[in-house]
Amino acid sequence: MNETLKVEGMSCAHCVNAVESSVGELQGVSSVKADLEKGEVAVAFDNSQTSLDKIQETIEDQGYDVV
């Protein structure tokens, strides 16, 4: 499954790395790419192993808002 999430609060390369690292560690996530300029995070994942809710929760745990 592929989803692109609108994320607010990312302002630097550290933010991008924090989001990509934390989401990338979730079981079932095959790729994650944060776009700082667009304020988006594109995620490819197996929804039998993780959920969109879990991905959103992981991003929010890093201090960013999924809108």
Contact map, one row per residue, 1 for C-alpha under 8 A:
1110000000000000000000000000000000000000000111100000000000000000000
1111000000000000000000000000000000000000011110000000000000000000000
1111100000000000000000000000000000000000011100000000000000000000000
0111110000000000000000000000000000000001111000000000000000000000000
0011111000000000000000000000000000000001110000000000000000000000011
0001111100000000000000000000000000000011100000000000000000000000011
0000111111000000000000000000000000000011100000000000000000000001111
0000011111000000000000000000000000000010000000000000000000000001111
0000001111100000000000000000000000000000000000000000000000000011100
0000001111110011000000000000000000010010000000000000000000000001000
0000000011111010000000000000000000010000000000000000000000000000000
0000000001111111000000000000000000010000000000000000000000000000000
0000000000111111100000000000000000010000000000000000000000000000000
0000000000011111110000000000000000000000000000000000000000000000000
0000000001111111111000000000000000000000000000000000000000000000000
0000000001011111111100000000000001110000000000000000000000000000000
0000000000001111111110000000000000000000000000000000000000000000000
0000000000000111111111000000000000000000000000000000000000000100000
0000000000000011111111100000000001000000000000000000000000100100000
0000000000000001111111110000000111000000000000000000000000000000000
0000000000000000111111111000000000000000000000000000000000000000000
0000000000000000011111111100000000000000000000000000000001100100000
0000000000000000001111111100100100000000000000000000001001100000000
0000000000000000000111111100111100000000000000000000000000000000000
0000000000000000000011111110100000000000000000000000000000000000000
0000000000000000000001111111100000000000000000000100001000000000000
0000000000000000000000001111100000000000000000001100000000000000000
0000000000000000000000000111110000000000000011111100000000000000000
0000000000000000000000111111111100000000001111000100000000000000000
0000000000000000000000010001111100000000001111000000000000000000000
0000000000000000000000010000111110000000001110000000000000000000000
0000000000000000000100110000111111000000111100000000000000000000000
0000000000000000000100000000001111100000111000000000000000000000000
0000000000000001001100000000000111110011110000000000000000000000000
0000000000000001000000000000000011111111100000000000000000000000000
0000000001111001000000000000000001111111000000000000000000000000000
0000000000000000000000000000000000111110000000000000000000000000000
0000000000000000000000000000000000111111000000000000000000000000000
0000011101000000000000000000000001111111100000000000000000000000000
0001111000000000000000000000000001110111110000000000000000000000000
0001111000000000000000000000000111100011111000000000000000000000000
0111100000000000000000000000000111000001111100000000000000000000000
0111000000000000000000000000111110000000111110000000000000000000000
1110000000000000000000000000111100000000011111000000000000000000000
1100000000000000000000000001111000000000001111100100000000000000000
1000000000000000000000000001110000000000000111111100000000000000000
1000000000000000000000000001000000000000000011111111000000000000000
0000000000000000000000000001000000000000000001111110000000000000000
0000000000000000000000000011000000000000000001111110000000000000000
0000000000000000000000000111100000000000000011111111011000000000000
0000000000000000000000000000000000000000000000111111111000000000000
0000000000000000000000000000000000000000000000100111111100000000000
0000000000000000000000000000000000000000000000000011111110000000000
0000000000000000000000000000000000000000000000000111111111000000000
0000000000000000000000100100000000000000000000000111111111100000000
0000000000000000000000000000000000000000000000000001111111110000010
0000000000000000000000000000000000000000000000000000111111111000000
0000000000000000000001100000000000000000000000000000011111111100000
0000000000000000001001100000000000000000000000000000001111111111110
0000000000000000000000000000000000000000000000000000000111111111110
0000000000000000000000000000000000000000000000000000000011111111000
0000000000000000011001000000000000000000000000000000000001111111000
0000000010000000000000000000000000000000000000000000000000111111100
0000001111000000000000000000000000000000000000000000000000111111110
0000001110000000000000000000000000000000000000000000000000110011111
0000111100000000000000000000000000000000000000000000000100110001111
0000111100000000000000000000000000000000000000000000000000000000111
